Amino acid sequence: MGYTGNAIVRTPNLDHLASQGMRLERAFVPTAMCSPSRAALYTGLYPHRNGLFRNHGAARDGTRSMPHYFSSLGYRVALAGKVHVGSPREFPFELIDLNPESIEGFIGAVAGSPFLLVVAQHFPHVPWVTNRTYDPQALKLPSKFVDTPETREAFGRYYASVTRGDAQLGSIMTLIDEKSPDTVVVFLSDHGPQFPFMKFSNYEAGLRVPLIVRWLGGIQSGAKSDALVSSVDVLPTLIEMAGGPVPQGLDGSSFLRVLRGISAVHHDAVFGAHSTLGLESENVEPYGIRTVRTARFRYIRNLHPRNRQRTLITESRPLRGSLSYLLEFGVWVPPGRPAYWQSWERAAMHDERARNVVSAYWHRPAEELYDLEHDPEELVNLAGTAEQQPMLGQMRARLDAWMKAQADPGRGAG
């Protein structure tokens, strides 16, 4: 995002939205996969509580979500765009097309009555658009990437998709400003991009997301907060904004006091989980990951360190996966592995750094600990250092307690 300091990517509409609302600089999702991330946002529950912790799974019967809570408050609740979340019994959104005409029609139909509209963009999910905007050679690649022409080409298409999504957001915001300017607007990403050490991970680049909340007259424009928040907090926050009683038993809690500038803190820790089971790749070994993140440290537990991590990044996409993209996006993505990952493997045959990067993606130690104050890109694992053993013990205990509260069986859940 441009407003976060990226000098290359073009996001003028997001930059403008950020200037009108509060930027929450330490916002996280509990999993770097589409369906579980969306389910957590809609239910206010972490993945193992709502049951949807696998990418193509289903929430537990009887799970309540945004449509249930807001319908009871007199709201009409709709979703435009990507659904990809469980059963309509647990997520009974009114579904509309993702285009300005349908959204304008919905806002007009509610005729001034309360509404909650989720606009679930496809961008910048894969398949990425053709890049006609960015020079691949001018891009700054993340430190954990292998710099190949294929990597730069893919990263350029990712940036182009971000910019396409920004343009789509701009057209929607124009409608909101014309038809219902007092509407609270929340912008949130579902996880990091589909590159190694990002999507399908528990690292910062997978779980840390942009979060902007605009409420003209209710939130100071251009404000920022370093409060630690999770996407499971969004539902109770919106319910409190709407004047409803925040339900008991949610994992999330309202951060309205942060938005109003009354408090500078929210959580002292947020959590994350990942399961490779239920992905589209064939013959995927279990590679469960759990994490806890405080203001300064991130602790990661890899439940199957002897296995090789296999994801849609490293494995061939089956034919049915390609057909699903054709049906959903109208774009044919050939079966097989991404070209950039194949270029990393080729580079690893003769380049030591590339070999280390590929190996680090395939195989992880049982525990990882990072001091994010001094190592924001999580390059130095401190889990084996003598001076960090007290902190390691504290983080282990925090994660153990959370997994127990979530009824998370760990290895048994993949």
C-alpha positions as CSV (number, residue, x, y, z in Angstrom):
1,M,0.0,0.0,0.0
2,G,1.2,3.5,-0.8
3,Y,0.0,4.9,2.5
4,T,2.2,2.5,4.4
5,G,5.4,3.8,2.8
6,N,5.7,1.7,-0.3
7,A,7.1,4.2,-2.8
8,I,6.4,2.1,-5.9
9,V,2.9,0.6,-5.6
10,R,0.1,2.9,-6.6
11,T,-2.9,2.9,-4.3
12,P,-4.4,6.5,-4.5
13,N,-7.9,5.5,-3.3
14,L,-6.5,3.6,-0.3
15,D,-4.2,6.4,0.5
16,H,-7.2,8.8,0.5
17,L,-9.2,6.5,2.7
18,A,-6.4,6.2,5.2
19,S,-6.2,10.0,5.4
20,Q,-9.9,10.1,6.3
21,G,-9.9,7.4,9.0
22,M,-7.7,5.6,11.5
23,R,-4.9,3.3,10.4
24,L,-4.4,0.4,12.8
25,E,-0.7,-0.4,12.2
26,R,-0.6,-3.7,14.2
27,A,-3.6,-5.6,12.8
28,F,-3.5,-9.3,12.2
29,V,-5.6,-12.2,10.9
30,P,-5.5,-15.6,12.5
31,T,-4.6,-17.6,9.4
32,A,-3.0,-16.8,6.0
33,M,-5.6,-18.7,4.0
34,C,-8.8,-17.4,2.4
35,S,-11.8,-19.3,3.9
36,P,-10.5,-19.6,7.5
37,S,-9.6,-15.9,7.5
38,R,-13.0,-14.9,6.3
39,A,-14.8,-17.1,8.7
40,A,-12.9,-15.6,11.6
41,L,-13.8,-12.1,10.5
42,Y,-17.5,-13.0,10.1
43,T,-17.8,-14.9,13.4
44,G,-15.5,-13.2,15.8
45,L,-14.0,-16.6,16.7
46,Y,-10.6,-18.1,16.0
47,P,-10.6,-20.9,13.4
48,H,-10.7,-23.9,15.8
49,R,-13.6,-22.3,17.8
50,N,-15.8,-21.8,14.7
51,G,-14.6,-25.1,13.1
52,L,-13.4,-23.6,9.8
53,F,-9.7,-24.0,10.1
54,R,-9.1,-25.8,6.8
55,N,-9.3,-23.9,3.5
56,H,-12.2,-25.8,2.1
57,G,-13.9,-26.8,5.3
58,A,-17.1,-25.8,7.0
59,A,-18.0,-24.0,10.2
60,R,-19.6,-26.0,13.0
61,D,-23.3,-26.4,12.8
62,G,-25.1,-23.5,14.6
63,T,-22.2,-21.1,14.4
64,R,-23.4,-17.5,14.4
65,S,-22.0,-14.8,12.1
66,M,-22.5,-11.2,10.9
67,P,-25.8,-11.8,9.2
68,H,-27.3,-13.4,12.4
69,Y,-26.1,-10.6,14.7
70,F,-26.9,-7.6,12.5
71,S,-30.3,-8.9,11.3
72,S,-31.3,-9.0,14.9
73,L,-30.4,-5.4,15.2
74,G,-32.6,-4.4,12.2
75,Y,-29.9,-4.4,9.6
76,R,-30.0,-5.8,6.1
77,V,-26.8,-7.8,5.6
78,A,-25.4,-8.5,2.1
79,L,-22.1,-9.7,0.6
80,A,-20.9,-8.6,-2.8
81,G,-18.1,-10.6,-4.5
82,K,-16.1,-13.6,-3.2
83,V,-18.0,-15.9,-0.8
84,H,-15.7,-18.9,-0.2
85,V,-16.8,-19.5,3.3
86,G,-18.8,-22.5,4.7
87,S,-22.5,-23.1,4.5
88,P,-25.2,-20.5,4.0
89,R,-26.7,-21.8,7.2
90,E,-23.8,-20.4,9.2
91,F,-23.2,-17.4,6.8
92,P,-26.6,-16.4,5.5
93,F,-25.6,-13.3,3.6
94,E,-27.8,-11.8,1.0
95,L,-25.6,-12.3,-2.1
96,I,-25.2,-9.5,-4.7
97,D,-22.9,-9.0,-7.7
98,L,-19.6,-7.1,-7.2
99,N,-20.1,-4.2,-9.5
100,P,-21.1,-0.5,-8.9
101,E,-24.6,-1.0,-10.4
102,S,-25.5,-3.9,-8.0
103,I,-24.1,-2.1,-5.0
104,E,-25.9,1.2,-5.9
105,G,-29.1,-0.8,-6.3
106,F,-28.6,-2.4,-2.9
107,I,-28.0,0.9,-1.1
108,G,-31.0,2.4,-2.9
109,A,-33.2,-0.5,-2.0
110,V,-32.5,-0.1,1.8
111,A,-33.8,3.5,1.5
112,G,-32.0,4.9,4.5
113,S,-32.5,1.9,6.7
114,P,-29.5,0.3,8.4
115,F,-27.4,-2.0,6.3
116,L,-24.1,-3.9,6.5
117,L,-22.4,-4.7,3.2
118,V,-19.3,-6.8,2.8
119,V,-17.5,-6.0,-0.4
120,A,-15.2,-9.0,-0.9
121,Q,-12.9,-8.2,-3.8
122,H,-11.1,-10.9,-5.8
123,F,-8.0,-8.6,-6.2
124,P,-5.2,-9.2,-5.5
125,H,-5.8,-13.0,-5.1
126,V,-4.3,-15.2,-7.8
127,P,-4.7,-15.3,-10.8
128,W,-2.9,-12.0,-11.0
129,V,-3.7,-9.6,-13.8
130,T,-1.4,-8.8,-16.7
131,N,1.2,-6.1,-15.6
132,R,1.2,-3.0,-17.8
133,T,2.0,-0.7,-14.9
134,Y,5.2,-1.6,-13.2
135,D,8.8,-2.2,-14.4
136,P,9.8,-5.5,-12.9
137,Q,13.4,-4.4,-12.6
138,A,12.4,-1.4,-10.5
139,L,10.7,-3.5,-7.8
140,K,12.2,-4.0,-4.4
141,L,11.8,-7.7,-3.6
142,P,11.3,-9.0,0.0
143,S,14.5,-10.2,1.7
144,K,13.4,-13.9,1.7
145,F,12.9,-14.0,-2.1
146,V,15.2,-15.5,-4.7
147,D,15.8,-12.8,-7.3
148,T,15.0,-14.3,-10.7
149,P,13.3,-12.8,-13.8
150,E,10.3,-15.1,-13.1
151,T,10.0,-13.7,-9.5
152,R,10.1,-10.1,-10.7
153,E,7.5,-10.9,-13.4
154,A,5.2,-12.5,-10.8
155,F,5.7,-9.7,-8.3
156,G,4.9,-7.1,-10.9
157,R,1.6,-8.8,-11.7
158,Y,0.9,-8.9,-7.9
159,Y,1.5,-5.2,-7.7
160,A,-0.7,-4.6,-10.8
161,S,-3.5,-6.6,-9.1
162,V,-3.2,-4.5,-6.0
163,T,-3.6,-1.4,-8.1
164,R,-6.6,-2.9,-9.9
165,G,-8.2,-3.6,-6.6
166,D,-7.5,0.0,-5.5
167,A,-9.3,1.3,-8.6
168,Q,-12.3,-1.0,-7.8
169,L,-12.3,0.3,-4.2
170,G,-12.3,3.9,-5.6
171,S,-15.5,3.3,-7.6
172,I,-17.3,1.8,-4.5
173,M,-16.2,4.7,-2.3
174,T,-17.6,7.2,-4.8
175,L,-20.9,5.5,-4.4
176,I,-20.8,5.4,-0.6
177,D,-19.8,9.1,-0.5
178,E,-22.7,10.0,-2.8
179,K,-25.4,7.8,-1.3
180,S,-24.5,7.2,2.3
181,P,-21.5,9.3,3.5
182,D,-22.1,8.6,7.2
183,T,-21.6,4.9,6.7
184,V,-18.7,3.4,8.7
185,V,-16.1,2.0,6.2
186,V,-13.7,-0.8,7.2
187,F,-10.9,-1.8,4.9
188,L,-9.1,-5.1,5.7
189,S,-7.1,-7.6,3.8
190,D,-7.6,-11.3,4.4
191,H,-3.9,-12.3,4.5
192,G,-0.6,-11.8,2.7
193,P,0.1,-12.5,-1.0
194,Q,0.6,-16.0,-2.4
195,F,4.4,-16.1,-2.2
196,P,6.7,-18.2,0.0
197,F,6.9,-17.1,3.7
198,M,3.7,-15.1,3.2
199,K,0.4,-16.9,2.4
200,F,0.2,-20.4,4.0
201,S,2.6,-19.2,6.8
202,N,2.4,-17.8,10.3
203,Y,5.0,-15.1,9.6
204,E,4.4,-11.4,9.8
205,A,4.1,-11.1,6.0
206,G,1.3,-13.7,6.1
207,L,-0.7,-12.6,9.1
208,R,-0.2,-8.8,9.4
209,V,-2.7,-6.9,7.3
210,P,-3.7,-3.3,6.5
211,L,-6.7,-2.2,8.5
212,I,-8.4,1.2,8.1
213,V,-11.6,2.3,9.8
214,R,-13.4,5.5,8.6
215,W,-16.2,7.0,10.5
216,L,-16.7,10.6,9.6
217,G,-17.5,12.6,12.7
218,G,-16.8,9.5,14.9
219,I,-13.1,8.9,14.4
220,Q,-10.3,11.5,14.0
221,S,-9.2,11.7,10.3
222,G,-5.6,10.7,9.7
223,A,-5.2,9.0,13.1
224,K,-2.9,6.0,13.7
225,S,-2.7,3.4,16.4
226,D,-0.2,0.7,17.3
227,A,-2.7,-1.2,19.4
228,L,-2.5,-4.9,18.8
229,V,-5.8,-6.1,17.2
230,S,-7.1,-9.1,15.4
231,S,-9.7,-9.5,12.7
232,V,-11.8,-11.4,15.2
233,D,-12.2,-8.0,16.9
234,V,-14.0,-6.4,14.0
235,L,-17.4,-8.0,14.5
236,P,-17.8,-7.0,18.2
237,T,-16.4,-3.5,17.3
238,L,-19.1,-3.0,14.7
239,I,-21.8,-4.4,16.9
240,E,-20.8,-1.8,19.6
241,M,-20.8,0.9,17.0
242,A,-24.3,-0.1,16.0
243,G,-25.5,0.2,19.6
244,G,-26.0,-3.5,20.1
245,P,-25.0,-5.8,23.0
246,V,-21.6,-7.4,22.3
247,P,-22.2,-11.2,22.4
248,Q,-20.6,-13.2,25.2
249,G,-18.2,-16.0,24.3
250,L,-16.5,-14.4,21.3
251,D,-12.7,-14.6,21.0
252,G,-12.7,-11.0,19.7
253,S,-13.4,-7.9,21.7
254,S,-14.4,-4.4,20.7
255,F,-11.6,-1.9,20.0
256,L,-14.0,1.1,19.8
257,R,-12.1,2.8,22.6
258,V,-9.0,2.6,20.4
259,L,-10.9,4.1,17.5
260,R,-12.2,7.0,19.6
261,G,-8.7,7.7,20.9
262,I,-9.6,6.8,24.5
263,S,-7.1,3.9,24.7
264,A,-3.8,3.2,23.0
265,V,-3.8,-0.5,23.7
266,H,-6.1,-3.4,23.1
267,H,-4.7,-7.0,23.3
268,D,-1.3,-8.0,24.8
269,A,-1.1,-10.9,22.3
270,V,-2.8,-12.2,19.2
271,F,-2.7,-15.7,17.9
272,G,-2.6,-17.6,14.6
273,A,-2.9,-21.1,13.2
274,H,-2.4,-22.9,9.9
275,S,-3.3,-26.3,8.5
276,T,-2.1,-27.6,5.2
277,L,-4.9,-30.2,5.1
278,G,-7.8,-29.4,2.9
279,L,-5.7,-27.5,0.3
280,E,-6.1,-28.2,-3.5
281,S,-2.6,-29.7,-3.8
282,E,-2.4,-33.5,-4.1
283,N,-0.6,-35.6,-1.6
284,V,0.0,-32.8,0.9
285,E,1.7,-33.9,4.1
286,P,0.4,-32.4,7.4
287,Y,2.3,-29.2,8.2
288,G,0.4,-27.5,11.1
289,I,1.7,-24.2,12.4
290,R,0.7,-22.2,15.5
291,T,1.8,-18.8,16.6
292,V,1.5,-16.1,19.3
293,R,2.5,-12.5,18.7
294,T,3.0,-9.9,21.3
295,A,4.0,-6.2,20.8
296,R,7.6,-7.2,20.4
297,F,8.0,-11.0,19.9
298,R,6.6,-13.7,17.6
299,Y,6.8,-17.3,18.6
300,I,6.0,-20.0,16.0
301,R,5.5,-23.7,16.7
302,N,5.8,-26.1,13.7
303,L,3.9,-29.2,14.6
304,H,5.4,-31.4,11.9
305,P,9.0,-30.3,11.6
306,R,10.1,-33.6,10.0
307,N,7.7,-33.2,7.1
308,R,8.3,-31.0,4.1
309,Q,6.0,-28.1,3.8
310,R,4.0,-28.5,0.6
311,T,1.6,-25.8,-0.5
312,L,0.0,-24.5,-3.7
313,I,3.3,-22.6,-4.1
314,T,5.5,-25.7,-4.3
315,E,3.2,-28.3,-5.7
316,S,1.4,-28.8,-9.0
317,R,-2.1,-27.4,-9.1
318,P,-4.5,-30.2,-10.1
319,L,-6.8,-29.9,-13.0
320,R,-9.9,-29.3,-10.8
321,G,-8.1,-26.3,-9.2
322,S,-7.5,-24.8,-12.6
323,L,-11.2,-25.4,-13.5
324,S,-12.3,-23.7,-10.3
325,Y,-10.3,-20.6,-11.3
326,L,-11.9,-20.6,-14.8
327,L,-15.4,-20.8,-13.3
328,E,-14.8,-18.1,-10.6
329,F,-12.5,-15.7,-12.5
330,G,-13.0,-16.5,-16.1
331,V,-9.2,-17.0,-16.3
332,W,-7.5,-20.3,-17.2
333,V,-4.5,-21.0,-14.9
334,P,-2.7,-24.1,-16.3
335,P,-2.1,-27.0,-13.9
336,G,1.4,-27.1,-12.5
337,R,3.7,-25.2,-10.2
338,P,4.2,-21.4,-10.4
339,A,7.0,-20.5,-12.8
340,Y,8.8,-18.3,-10.2
341,W,9.0,-21.3,-7.7
342,Q,10.4,-23.5,-10.4
343,S,13.0,-20.8,-11.1
344,W,14.0,-20.8,-7.3
345,E,14.5,-24.6,-7.5
346,R,16.7,-24.2,-10.6
347,A,18.7,-21.5,-8.9
348,A,19.2,-23.7,-5.9
349,M,21.1,-26.2,-8.0
350,H,24.0,-23.8,-8.3
351,D,23.5,-20.9,-5.9
352,E,24.0,-21.3,-2.1
353,R,21.7,-18.6,-1.1
354,A,18.9,-19.8,-3.3
355,R,19.5,-23.3,-1.9
356,N,19.2,-22.0,1.7
357,V,15.9,-20.1,0.8
358,V,14.3,-23.1,-0.8
359,S,15.4,-25.4,2.1
360,A,14.1,-22.9,4.7
361,Y,10.7,-22.9,3.0
362,W,10.5,-26.7,2.8
363,H,11.8,-27.4,6.3
364,R,11.4,-25.5,9.6
365,P,12.6,-26.1,13.1
366,A,10.1,-27.1,15.7
367,E,10.2,-23.7,17.3
368,E,11.0,-20.1,16.0
369,L,11.3,-16.9,18.1
370,Y,11.7,-13.5,16.6
371,D,12.4,-10.1,18.1
372,L,10.3,-7.9,15.8
373,E,11.7,-4.7,17.2
374,H,15.2,-5.5,15.9
375,D,14.3,-8.1,13.2
376,P,11.0,-7.1,11.6
377,E,11.5,-9.4,8.6
378,E,12.0,-12.4,10.9
379,L,15.4,-13.4,9.6
380,V,17.1,-14.5,12.8
381,N,15.5,-17.3,14.9
382,L,16.3,-16.8,18.6
383,A,14.7,-20.0,19.8
384,G,18.1,-21.6,20.4
385,T,19.8,-18.7,22.1
386,A,20.5,-18.9,25.8
387,E,19.5,-15.3,26.5
388,Q,16.0,-15.8,25.1
389,Q,15.1,-19.0,27.0
390,P,13.0,-17.1,29.6
391,M,11.0,-15.4,26.8
392,L,10.8,-18.7,24.9
393,G,9.2,-20.3,28.0
394,Q,6.7,-17.5,28.4
395,M,5.6,-17.7,24.8
396,R,5.3,-21.4,24.9
397,A,3.0,-21.1,27.9
398,R,0.9,-18.5,26.2
399,L,0.4,-20.6,23.1
400,D,-0.3,-23.8,25.2
401,A,-3.0,-22.0,27.1
402,W,-4.6,-20.6,23.9
403,M,-4.6,-23.9,22.2
404,K,-6.2,-25.5,25.2
405,A,-8.9,-22.8,25.3
406,Q,-9.5,-23.3,21.6
407,A,-9.8,-27.1,22.0
408,D,-7.1,-27.3,19.3
409,P,-5.6,-30.8,19.3
410,G,-2.4,-29.6,17.5
411,R,-0.9,-32.3,15.4
412,G,-4.3,-34.0,15.2
413,A,-5.7,-30.9,13.4
414,G,-2.9,-30.8,10.8
